[in-house]
């Protein structure tokens, strides 16, 4: 169970770091840049810990799928970036894929 917690924290950390990238203004602003670097370092460290028990393909599929959806939602809520119907459908398909992997795949360590 701990590996899933590590993966969840890694995803959230990566989403926070990615969400702050615009604020760095090309890494010319110190505090946003520090958040980005620290966020990515934590994210990749925790991802490496999850790979001890979760296959890399599954972990990365979950990481990228959930990360894409959370980044899109972050942009929508905090940066007022709109999502049109095709974007919402695509994000729904990504979420569906992550659910299928977790519920039906035999290679995921439960």
N, CA, C and O atoms as a Tinker XYZ file with bonds, in Angstrom:
   440  protein
     1  N      0.809000   -1.198000    0.000000    73     2
     2  CA     0.000000    0.000000    0.000000    64     1     3
     3  C      0.851000    1.260000    0.000000    63     2     4     5
     4  O      0.462000    2.275000   -0.577000    81     3
     5  N      2.012000    1.198000    0.646000    73     3     6
     6  CA     2.884000    2.359000    0.749000    64     5     7
     7  C      3.339000    2.848000   -0.625000    63     6     8     9
     8  O      3.497000    4.051000   -0.829000    81     7
     9  N      3.552000    1.928000   -1.570000    73     7    10
    10  CA     4.007000    2.330000   -2.901000    64     9    11
    11  C      2.949000    3.174000   -3.613000    63    10    12    13
    12  O      3.293000    4.058000   -4.398000    81    11
    13  N      1.683000    2.916000   -3.353000    73    11    14
    14  CA     0.615000    3.731000   -3.952000    64    13    15
    15  C      0.597000    5.129000   -3.359000    63    14    16    17
    16  O      0.324000    6.103000   -4.061000    81    15
    17  N      0.886000    5.229000   -2.070000    73    15    18
    18  CA     0.961000    6.549000   -1.428000    64    17    19
    19  C      2.133000    7.327000   -2.008000    63    18    20    21
    20  O      2.004000    8.515000   -2.304000    81    19
    21  N      3.283000    6.660000   -2.173000    73    19    22
    22  CA     4.442000    7.315000   -2.783000    64    21    23
    23  C      4.111000    7.803000   -4.193000    63    22    24    25
    24  O      4.477000    8.914000   -4.577000    81    23
    25  N      3.418000    6.966000   -4.953000    73    23    26
    26  CA     3.066000    7.351000   -6.317000    64    25    27
    27  C      2.108000    8.542000   -6.311000    63    26    28    29
    28  O      2.263000    9.461000   -7.116000    81    27
    29  N      1.136000    8.537000   -5.428000    73    27    30
    30  CA     0.181000    9.653000   -5.346000    64    29    31
    31  C      0.888000   10.959000   -4.982000    63    30    32    33
    32  O      0.621000   12.000000   -5.581000    81    31
    33  N      1.783000   10.901000   -4.005000    73    31    34
    34  CA     2.522000   12.108000   -3.604000    64    33    35
    35  C      3.442000   12.555000   -4.737000    63    34    36    37
    36  O      3.593000   13.753000   -4.979000    81    35
    37  N      4.051000   11.605000   -5.424000    73    35    38
    38  CA     4.913000   11.941000   -6.564000    64    37    39
    39  C      4.118000   12.662000   -7.642000    63    38    40    41
    40  O      4.595000   13.643000   -8.212000    81    39
    41  N      2.923000   12.191000   -7.924000    73    39    42
    42  CA     2.081000   12.824000   -8.947000    64    41    43
    43  C      1.696000   14.229000   -8.519000    63    42    44    45
    44  O      1.797000   15.164000   -9.313000    81    43
    45  N      1.260000   14.391000   -7.287000    73    43    46
    46  CA     0.874000   15.721000   -6.792000    64    45    47
    47  C      2.069000   16.665000   -6.817000    63    46    48    49
    48  O      1.935000   17.827000   -7.201000    81    47
    49  N      3.231000   16.176000   -6.411000    73    47    50
    50  CA     4.444000   16.992000   -6.426000    64    49    51
    51  C      4.799000   17.433000   -7.844000    63    50    52    53
    52  O      5.169000   18.585000   -8.070000    81    51
    53  N      4.685000   16.514000   -8.786000    73    51    54
    54  CA     4.972000   16.849000  -10.186000    64    53    55
    55  C      3.960000   17.850000  -10.729000    63    54    56    57
    56  O      4.324000   18.748000  -11.488000    81    55
    57  N      2.713000   17.708000  -10.354000    73    55    58
    58  CA     1.672000   18.631000  -10.807000    64    57    59
    59  C      1.919000   20.034000  -10.247000    63    58    60    61
    60  O      1.775000   21.022000  -10.967000    81    59
    61  N      2.285000   20.122000   -8.984000    73    59    62
    62  CA     2.596000   21.427000   -8.388000    64    61    63
    63  C      3.785000   22.058000   -9.100000    63    62    64    65
    64  O      3.754000   23.239000   -9.445000    81    63
    65  N      4.829000   21.270000   -9.319000    73    63    66
    66  CA     6.020000   21.786000   -9.999000    64    65    67
    67  C      5.677000   22.270000  -11.409000    63    66    68    69
    68  O      6.083000   23.361000  -11.808000    81    67
    69  N      4.943000   21.471000  -12.149000    73    67    70
    70  CA     4.587000   21.846000  -13.512000    64    69    71
    71  C      3.688000   23.074000  -13.526000    63    70    72    73
    72  O      3.822000   23.932000  -14.399000    81    71
    73  N      2.777000   23.163000  -12.570000    73    71    74
    74  CA     1.873000   24.306000  -12.493000    64    73    75
    75  C      2.630000   25.604000  -12.213000    63    74    76    77
    76  O      2.173000   26.682000  -12.593000    81    75
    77  N      3.770000   25.507000  -11.558000    73    75    78
    78  CA     4.564000   26.696000  -11.221000    64    77    79
    79  C      5.545000   27.092000  -12.313000    63    78    80    81
    80  O      6.172000   28.148000  -12.219000    81    79
    81  N      5.693000   26.272000  -13.348000    73    79    82
    82  CA     6.690000   26.568000  -14.388000    64    81    83
    83  C      6.484000   27.939000  -15.027000    63    82    84    85
    84  O      7.450000   28.670000  -15.245000    81    83
    85  N      5.257000   28.288000  -15.323000    73    83    86
    86  CA     4.987000   29.578000  -15.968000    64    85    87
    87  C      5.435000   30.740000  -15.086000    63    86    88    89
    88  O      5.951000   31.745000  -15.577000    81    87
    89  N      5.231000   30.587000  -13.776000    73    87    90
    90  CA     5.588000   31.647000  -12.833000    64    89    91
    91  C      7.096000   31.857000  -12.718000    63    90    92    93
    92  O      7.531000   32.902000  -12.233000    81    91
    93  N      7.904000   30.886000  -13.152000    73    91    94
    94  CA     9.358000   31.052000  -13.058000    64    93    95
    95  C      9.873000   32.081000  -14.060000    63    94    96    97
    96  O     10.968000   32.621000  -13.902000    81    95
    97  N      9.069000   32.347000  -15.097000    73    95    98
    98  CA     9.473000   33.274000  -16.172000    64    97    99
    99  C     10.867000   32.913000  -16.693000    63    98   100   101
   100  O     11.787000   33.731000  -16.701000    81    99
   101  N     10.981000   31.668000  -17.120000    73    99   102
   102  CA    12.259000   31.187000  -17.666000    64   101   103
   103  C     13.319000   30.990000  -16.604000    63   102   104   105
   104  O     14.505000   31.191000  -16.863000    81   103
   105  N     12.904000   30.599000  -15.416000    73   103   106
   106  CA    13.786000   30.396000  -14.271000    64   105   107
   107  C     14.542000   31.664000  -13.890000    63   106   108   109
   108  O     15.691000   31.607000  -13.453000    81   107
   109  N     13.883000   32.810000  -14.061000    73   107   110
   110  CA    14.468000   34.083000  -13.642000    64   109   111
   111  C     13.916000   34.548000  -12.300000    63   110   112   113
   112  O     14.438000   35.500000  -11.719000    81   111
   113  N     12.878000   33.899000  -11.800000    73   111   114
   114  CA    12.297000   34.234000  -10.498000    64   113   115
   115  C     12.649000   33.128000   -9.516000    63   114   116   117
   116  O     12.383000   31.953000   -9.765000    81   115
   117  N     13.248000   33.517000   -8.397000    73   115   118
   118  CA    13.822000   32.542000   -7.468000    64   117   119
   119  C     12.796000   31.603000   -6.846000    63   118   120   121
   120  O     12.926000   30.388000   -6.989000    81   119
   121  N     11.777000   32.125000   -6.160000    73   119   122
   122  CA    10.865000   31.268000   -5.399000    64   121   123
   123  C     10.071000   30.300000   -6.273000    63   122   124   125
   124  O      9.999000   29.114000   -5.951000    81   123
   125  N      9.477000   30.768000   -7.364000    73   123   126
   126  CA     8.802000   29.777000   -8.218000    64   125   127
   127  C      9.772000   28.737000   -8.787000    63   126   128   129
   128  O      9.418000   27.566000   -8.929000    81   127
   129  N     10.986000   29.164000   -9.108000    73   127   130
   130  CA    11.995000   28.230000   -9.619000    64   129   131
   131  C     12.360000   27.193000   -8.569000    63   130   132   133
   132  O     12.543000   26.017000   -8.885000    81   131
   133  N     12.466000   27.630000   -7.324000    73   131   134
   134  CA    12.776000   26.710000   -6.234000    64   133   135
   135  C     11.656000   25.685000   -6.055000    63   134   136   137
   136  O     11.922000   24.503000   -5.835000    81   135
   137  N     10.410000   26.136000   -6.150000    73   135   138
   138  CA     9.270000   25.214000   -6.041000    64   137   139
   139  C      9.322000   24.180000   -7.163000    63   138   140   141
   140  O      9.082000   22.995000   -6.929000    81   139
   141  N      9.633000   24.625000   -8.380000    73   139   142
   142  CA     9.694000   23.704000   -9.522000    64   141   143
   143  C     10.790000   22.665000   -9.317000    63   142   144   145
   144  O     10.539000   21.468000   -9.460000    81   143
   145  N     11.978000   23.095000   -8.991000    73   143   146
   146  CA    13.109000   22.158000   -8.820000    64   145   147
   147  C     12.842000   21.199000   -7.664000    63   146   148   149
   148  O     13.033000   19.991000   -7.803000    81   147
   149  N     12.402000   21.730000   -6.528000    73   147   150
   150  CA    12.118000   20.869000   -5.373000    64   149   151
   151  C     10.979000   19.900000   -5.680000    63   150   152   153
   152  O     11.029000   18.733000   -5.290000    81   151
   153  N      9.961000   20.381000   -6.373000    73   151   154
   154  CA     8.830000   19.525000   -6.724000    64   153   155
   155  C      9.231000   18.373000   -7.621000    63   154   156   157
   156  O      8.818000   17.234000   -7.406000    81   155
   157  N     10.037000   18.672000   -8.628000    73   155   158
   158  CA    10.482000   17.601000   -9.524000    64   157   159
   159  C     11.431000   16.626000   -8.827000    63   158   160   161
   160  O     11.354000   15.419000   -9.053000    81   159
   161  N     12.319000   17.140000   -7.986000    73   159   162
   162  CA    13.220000   16.245000   -7.243000    64   161   163
   163  C     12.425000   15.289000   -6.357000    63   162   164   165
   164  O     12.689000   14.087000   -6.350000    81   163
   165  N     11.459000   15.813000   -5.615000    73   163   166
   166  CA    10.636000   14.961000   -4.769000    64   165   167
   167  C      9.834000   13.972000   -5.601000    63   166   168   169
   168  O      9.729000   12.796000   -5.253000    81   167
   169  N      9.271000   14.455000   -6.700000    73   167   170
   170  CA     8.449000   13.586000   -7.549000    64   169   171
   171  C      9.254000   12.415000   -8.093000    63   170   172   173
   172  O      8.802000   11.272000   -8.028000    81   171
   173  N     10.434000   12.682000   -8.625000    73   171   174
   174  CA    11.225000   11.603000   -9.205000    64   173   175
   175  C     11.800000   10.670000   -8.137000    63   174   176   177
   176  O     11.944000    9.470000   -8.374000    81   175
   177  N     12.123000   11.210000   -6.979000    73   175   178
   178  CA    12.588000   10.345000   -5.896000    64   177   179
   179  C     11.480000    9.376000   -5.482000    63   178   180   181
   180  O     11.716000    8.173000   -5.368000    81   179
   181  N     10.277000    9.897000   -5.259000    73   179   182
   182  CA     9.164000    9.038000   -4.856000    64   181   183
   183  C      8.771000    8.071000   -5.967000    63   182   184   185
   184  O      8.411000    6.927000   -5.691000    81   183
   185  N      8.835000    8.519000   -7.220000    73   183   186
   186  CA     8.556000    7.607000   -8.324000    64   185   187
   187  C      9.561000    6.457000   -8.316000    63   186   188   189
   188  O      9.192000    5.308000   -8.559000    81   187
   189  N     10.809000    6.757000   -8.041000    73   187   190
   190  CA    11.820000    5.687000   -8.008000    64   189   191
   191  C     11.517000    4.671000   -6.914000    63   190   192   193
   192  O     11.793000    3.483000   -7.078000    81   191
   193  N     10.955000    5.127000   -5.806000    73   191   194
   194  CA    10.591000    4.197000   -4.735000    64   193   195
   195  C      9.418000    3.314000   -5.146000    63   194   196   197
   196  O      9.367000    2.141000   -4.776000    81   195
   197  N      8.492000    3.859000   -5.895000    73   195   198
   198  CA     7.341000    3.058000   -6.323000    64   197   199
   199  C      7.761000    1.965000   -7.292000    63   198   200   201
   200  O      7.125000    0.913000   -7.365000    81   199
   201  N      8.829000    2.212000   -8.034000    73   199   202
   202  CA     9.262000    1.240000   -9.043000    64   201   203
   203  C      9.866000   -0.017000   -8.429000    63   202   204   205
   204  O     10.177000   -0.970000   -9.144000    81   203
   205  N     10.032000   -0.025000   -7.114000    73   203   206
   206  CA    10.482000   -1.243000   -6.442000    64   205   207
   207  C      9.381000   -2.305000   -6.436000    63   206   208   209
   208  O      9.671000   -3.499000   -6.360000    81   207
   209  N      8.119000   -1.872000   -6.516000    73   207   210
   210  CA     7.012000   -2.825000   -6.433000    64   209   211
   211  C      6.030000   -2.739000   -7.605000    63   210   212   213
   212  O      5.320000   -3.707000   -7.879000    81   211
   213  N      5.978000   -1.618000   -8.289000    73   211   214
   214  CA     5.055000   -1.451000   -9.421000    64   213   215
   215  C      5.873000   -1.476000  -10.707000    63   214   216   217
   216  O      6.889000   -0.786000  -10.793000    81   215
   217  N      5.463000   -2.244000  -11.703000    73   215   218
   218  CA     6.196000   -2.250000  -12.977000    64   217   219
   219  C      6.272000   -0.845000  -13.578000    63   218   220   221
   220  O      5.325000   -0.065000  -13.476000    81   219
   221  N      7.399000   -0.533000  -14.199000    73   219   222
   222  CA     7.639000    0.813000  -14.693000    64   221   223
   223  C      6.575000    1.270000  -15.701000    63   222   224   225
   224  O      6.170000    2.433000  -15.680000    81   223
   225  N      6.127000    0.387000  -16.564000    73   223   226
   226  CA     5.112000    0.770000  -17.549000    64   225   227
   227  C      3.796000    1.150000  -16.913000    63   226   228   229
   228  O      3.145000    2.106000  -17.334000    81   227
   229  N      3.405000    0.404000  -15.901000    73   227   230
   230  CA     2.156000    0.693000  -15.195000    64   229   231
   231  C      2.293000    1.968000  -14.371000    63   230   232   233
   232  O      1.409000    2.825000  -14.399000    81   231
   233  N      3.393000    2.095000  -13.642000    73   231   234
   234  CA     3.607000    3.288000  -12.817000    64   233   235
   235  C      3.632000    4.538000  -13.688000    63   234   236   237
   236  O      3.038000    5.558000  -13.337000    81   235
   237  N      4.320000    4.456000  -14.820000    73   235   238
   238  CA     4.416000    5.631000  -15.681000    64   237   239
   239  C      3.084000    5.943000  -16.353000    63   238   240   241
   240  O      2.756000    7.112000  -16.555000    81   239
   241  N      2.316000    4.919000  -16.701000    73   239   242
   242  CA     0.998000    5.152000  -17.286000    64   241   243
   243  C      0.092000    5.877000  -16.288000    63   242   244   245
   244  O     -0.617000    6.816000  -16.649000    81   243
   245  N      0.124000    5.433000  -15.046000    73   243   246
   246  CA    -0.685000    6.087000  -14.016000    64   245   247
   247  C     -0.168000    7.494000  -13.759000    63   246   248   249
   248  O     -0.949000    8.443000  -13.695000    81   247
   249  N      1.136000    7.630000  -13.612000    73   247   250
   250  CA     1.785000    8.932000  -13.377000    64   249   251
   251  C      1.396000    9.932000  -14.462000    63   250   252   253
   252  O      0.944000   11.039000  -14.169000    81   251
   253  N      1.576000    9.529000  -15.711000    73   251   254
   254  CA     1.314000   10.470000  -16.801000    64   253   255
   255  C     -0.175000   10.722000  -16.989000    63   254   256   257
   256  O     -0.579000   11.858000  -17.235000    81   255
   257  N     -0.999000    9.679000  -16.879000    73   255   258
   258  CA    -2.439000    9.856000  -17.065000    64   257   259
   259  C     -3.057000   10.760000  -16.020000    63   258   260   261
   260  O     -3.765000   11.713000  -16.346000    81   259
   261  N     -2.784000   10.457000  -14.766000    73   259   262
   262  CA    -3.337000   11.274000  -13.684000    64   261   263
   263  C     -2.724000   12.669000  -13.721000    63   262   264   265
   264  O     -3.414000   13.660000  -13.483000    81   263
   265  N     -1.434000   12.746000  -14.017000    73   263   266
   266  CA    -0.771000   14.045000  -14.106000    64   265   267
   267  C     -1.363000   14.929000  -15.189000    63   266   268   269
   268  O     -1.568000   16.123000  -14.968000    81   267
   269  N     -1.641000   14.363000  -16.354000    73   267   270
   270  CA    -2.242000   15.130000  -17.446000    64   269   271
   271  C     -3.591000   15.701000  -17.019000    63   270   272   273
   272  O     -3.878000   16.877000  -17.246000    81   271
   273  N     -4.405000   14.868000  -16.408000    73   271   274
   274  CA    -5.731000   15.323000  -15.983000    64   273   275
   275  C     -5.612000   16.408000  -14.913000    63   274   276   277
   276  O     -6.303000   17.425000  -14.983000    81   275
   277  N     -4.748000   16.201000  -13.935000    73   275   278
   278  CA    -4.602000   17.198000  -12.872000    64   277   279
   279  C     -4.020000   18.510000  -13.384000    63   278   280   281
   280  O     -4.428000   19.580000  -12.931000    81   279
   281  N     -3.077000   18.448000  -14.316000    73   279   282
   282  CA    -2.524000   19.670000  -14.901000    64   281   283
   283  C     -3.599000   20.414000  -15.691000    63   282   284   285
   284  O     -3.701000   21.638000  -15.600000    81   283
   285  N     -4.397000   19.683000  -16.463000    73   283   286
   286  CA    -5.481000   20.319000  -17.218000    64   285   287
   287  C     -6.475000   20.986000  -16.271000    63   286   288   289
   288  O     -6.919000   22.106000  -16.524000    81   287
   289  N     -6.822000   20.306000  -15.185000    73   287   290
   290  CA    -7.746000   20.887000  -14.212000    64   289   291
   291  C     -7.125000   22.082000  -13.491000    63   290   292   293
   292  O     -7.810000   23.066000  -13.213000    81   291
   293  N     -5.843000   21.997000  -13.194000    73   291   294
   294  CA    -5.136000   23.112000  -12.569000    64   293   295
   295  C     -5.146000   24.341000  -13.476000    63   294   296   297
   296  O     -5.390000   25.456000  -13.017000    81   295
   297  N     -4.884000   24.132000  -14.748000    73   295   298
   298  CA    -4.932000   25.235000  -15.702000    64   297   299
   299  C     -6.326000   25.830000  -15.814000    63   298   300   301
   300  O     -6.489000   27.041000  -15.961000    81   299
   301  N     -7.313000   24.976000  -15.742000    73   299   302
   302  CA    -8.705000   25.426000  -15.834000    64   301   303
   303  C     -9.099000   26.247000  -14.601000    63   302   304   305
   304  O     -9.683000   27.323000  -14.726000    81   303
   305  N     -8.775000   25.730000  -13.411000    73   303   306
   306  CA    -9.177000   26.407000  -12.178000    64   305   307
   307  C     -8.334000   27.634000  -11.856000    63   306   308   309
   308  O     -8.877000   28.677000  -11.493000    81   307
   309  N     -7.016000   27.522000  -11.982000    73   307   310
   310  CA    -6.135000   28.567000  -11.494000    64   309   311
   311  C     -5.638000   29.529000  -12.571000    63   310   312   313
   312  O     -5.348000   30.688000  -12.272000    81   311
   313  N     -5.535000   29.072000  -13.807000    73   311   314
   314  CA    -5.017000   29.925000  -14.877000    64   313   315
   315  C     -6.097000   30.328000  -15.869000    63   314   316   317
   316  O     -5.815000   30.969000  -16.881000    81   315
   317  N     -7.342000   29.945000  -15.569000    73   315   318
   318  CA    -8.498000   30.288000  -16.397000    64   317   319
   319  C     -8.327000   29.855000  -17.856000    63   318   320   321
   320  O     -8.729000   30.565000  -18.777000    81   319
   321  N     -7.727000   28.685000  -18.050000    73   319   322
   322  CA    -7.576000   28.114000  -19.376000    64   321   323
   323  C     -8.777000   27.213000  -19.635000    63   322   324   325
   324  O     -9.094000   26.342000  -18.824000    81   323
   325  N     -9.439000   27.422000  -20.757000    73   323   326
   326  CA   -10.674000   26.693000  -21.010000    64   325   327
   327  C    -10.405000   25.282000  -21.533000    63   326   328   329
   328  O     -9.366000   25.000000  -22.131000    81   327
   329  N    -11.378000   24.415000  -21.285000    73   327   330
   330  CA   -11.364000   23.052000  -21.814000    64   329   331
   331  C    -12.615000   22.901000  -22.670000    63   330   332   333
   332  O    -13.729000   23.107000  -22.191000    81   331
   333  N    -12.430000   22.542000  -23.934000    73   331   334
   334  CA   -13.589000   22.334000  -24.798000    64   333   335
   335  C    -14.042000   20.876000  -24.704000    63   334   336   337
   336  O    -13.421000   20.060000  -24.022000    81   335
   337  N    -15.130000   20.570000  -25.397000    73   335   338
   338  CA   -15.711000   19.230000  -25.324000    64   337   339
   339  C    -14.732000   18.130000  -25.732000    63   338   340   341
   340  O    -14.632000   17.128000  -25.024000    81   339
   341  N    -13.999000   18.274000  -26.854000    73   339   342
   342  CA   -13.037000   17.222000  -27.195000    64   341   343
   343  C    -11.959000   17.033000  -26.110000    63   342   344   345
   344  O    -11.534000   15.905000  -25.861000    81   343
   345  N    -11.518000   18.115000  -25.468000    73   343   346
   346  CA   -10.526000   18.000000  -24.398000    64   345   347
   347  C    -11.096000   17.236000  -23.214000    63   346   348   349
   348  O    -10.415000   16.391000  -22.632000    81   347
   349  N    -12.334000   17.527000  -22.856000    73   347   350
   350  CA   -12.974000   16.840000  -21.741000    64   349   351
   351  C    -13.163000   15.359000  -22.061000    63   350   352   353
   352  O    -12.954000   14.505000  -21.199000    81   351
   353  N    -13.559000   15.054000  -23.295000    73   351   354
   354  CA   -13.708000   13.650000  -23.710000    64   353   355
   355  C    -12.359000   12.944000  -23.641000    63   354   356   357
   356  O    -12.270000   11.827000  -23.130000    81   355
   357  N    -11.313000   13.581000  -24.150000    73   355   358
   358  CA    -9.979000   12.984000  -24.114000    64   357   359
   359  C     -9.494000   12.746000  -22.695000    63   358   360   361
   360  O     -8.925000   11.695000  -22.400000    81   359
   361  N     -9.712000   13.710000  -21.817000    73   359   362
   362  CA    -9.318000   13.539000  -20.420000    64   361   363
   363  C    -10.108000   12.414000  -19.765000    63   362   364   365
   364  O     -9.568000   11.670000  -18.947000    81   363
   365  N    -11.367000   12.287000  -20.116000    73   363   366
   366  CA   -12.193000   11.189000  -19.597000    64   365   367
   367  C    -11.658000    9.839000  -20.049000    63   366   368   369
   368  O    -11.664000    8.876000  -19.283000    81   367
   369  N    -11.195000    9.768000  -21.292000    73   367   370
   370  CA   -10.617000    8.523000  -21.790000    64   369   371
   371  C     -9.323000    8.175000  -21.051000    63   370   372   373
   372  O     -9.050000    7.006000  -20.778000    81   371
   373  N     -8.536000    9.194000  -20.734000    73   371   374
   374  CA    -7.304000    8.958000  -19.973000    64   373   375
   375  C     -7.641000    8.403000  -18.595000    63   374   376   377
   376  O     -7.027000    7.433000  -18.149000    81   375
   377  N     -8.604000    9.007000  -17.924000    73   375   378
   378  CA    -9.024000    8.521000  -16.606000    64   377   379
   379  C     -9.529000    7.087000  -16.724000    63   378   380   381
   380  O     -9.215000    6.247000  -15.881000    81   379
   381  N    -10.306000    6.805000  -17.759000    73   379   382
   382  CA   -10.813000    5.444000  -17.973000    64   381   383
   383  C     -9.667000    4.462000  -18.139000    63   382   384   385
   384  O     -9.720000    3.356000  -17.601000    81   383
   385  N     -8.637000    4.844000  -18.870000    73   383   386
   386  CA    -7.487000    3.967000  -19.062000    64   385   387
   387  C     -6.767000    3.671000  -17.765000    63   386   388   389
   388  O     -6.353000    2.536000  -17.528000    81   387
   389  N     -6.612000    4.681000  -16.919000    73   387   390
   390  CA    -5.965000    4.469000  -15.620000    64   389   391
   391  C     -6.804000    3.530000  -14.763000    63   390   392   393
   392  O     -6.259000    2.662000  -14.081000    81   391
   393  N     -8.119000    3.693000  -14.791000    73   391   394
   394  CA    -9.003000    2.810000  -14.024000    64   393   395
   395  C     -8.900000    1.377000  -14.538000    63   394   396   397
   396  O     -8.820000    0.441000  -13.742000    81   395
   397  N     -8.902000    1.196000  -15.850000    73   395   398
   398  CA    -8.797000   -0.153000  -16.433000    64   397   399
   399  C     -7.494000   -0.821000  -16.002000    63   398   400   401
   400  O     -7.488000   -1.995000  -15.630000    81   399
   401  N     -6.399000   -0.078000  -16.051000    73   399   402
   402  CA    -5.109000   -0.641000  -15.630000    64   401   403
   403  C     -5.178000   -1.093000  -14.180000    63   402   404   405
   404  O     -4.752000   -2.200000  -13.849000    81   403
   405  N     -5.711000   -0.242000  -13.319000    73   403   406
   406  CA    -5.720000   -0.551000  -11.888000    64   405   407
   407  C     -6.713000   -1.637000  -11.514000    63   406   408   409
   408  O     -6.459000   -2.405000  -10.586000    81   407
   409  N     -7.819000   -1.720000  -12.202000    73   407   410
   410  CA    -8.849000   -2.673000  -11.818000    64   409   411
   411  C     -8.643000   -4.031000  -12.487000    63   410   412   413
   412  O     -8.853000   -5.067000  -11.856000    81   411
   413  N     -8.236000   -4.038000  -13.752000    73   411   414
   414  CA    -8.237000   -5.281000  -14.510000    64   413   415
   415  C     -6.859000   -5.876000  -14.807000    63   414   416   417
   416  O     -6.769000   -7.063000  -15.121000    81   415
   417  N     -5.808000   -5.106000  -14.719000    73   415   418
   418  CA    -4.484000   -5.622000  -15.057000    64   417   419
   419  C     -3.967000   -6.556000  -13.972000    63   418   420   421
   420  O     -4.057000   -6.254000  -12.783000    81   419
   421  N     -3.421000   -7.698000  -14.395000    73   419   422
   422  CA    -2.840000   -8.641000  -13.444000    64   421   423
   423  C     -1.420000   -8.288000  -13.066000    63   422   424   425
   424  O     -0.878000   -8.861000  -12.121000    81   423
   425  N     -0.797000   -7.356000  -13.781000    73   423   426
   426  CA     0.590000   -7.017000  -13.466000    64   425   427
   427  C      0.704000   -5.923000  -12.414000    63   426   428   429
   428  O      1.800000   -5.630000  -11.936000    81   427
   429  N     -0.434000   -5.312000  -12.050000    73   427   430
   430  CA    -0.401000   -4.289000  -10.998000    64   429   431
   431  C     -0.367000   -4.992000   -9.652000    63   430   432   433
   432  O     -1.181000   -5.872000   -9.374000    81   431
   433  N      0.582000   -4.592000   -8.827000    73   431   434
   434  CA     0.711000   -5.197000   -7.494000    64   433   435
   435  C     -0.344000   -4.610000   -6.573000    63   434   436   437
   436  O     -0.302000   -3.425000   -6.243000    81   435
   437  N     -1.293000   -5.447000   -6.157000    73   435   438
   438  CA    -2.362000   -4.976000   -5.248000    64   437   439
   439  C     -2.017000   -5.328000   -3.826000    63   438   440
   440  O     -2.781000   -5.022000   -2.910000    81   439
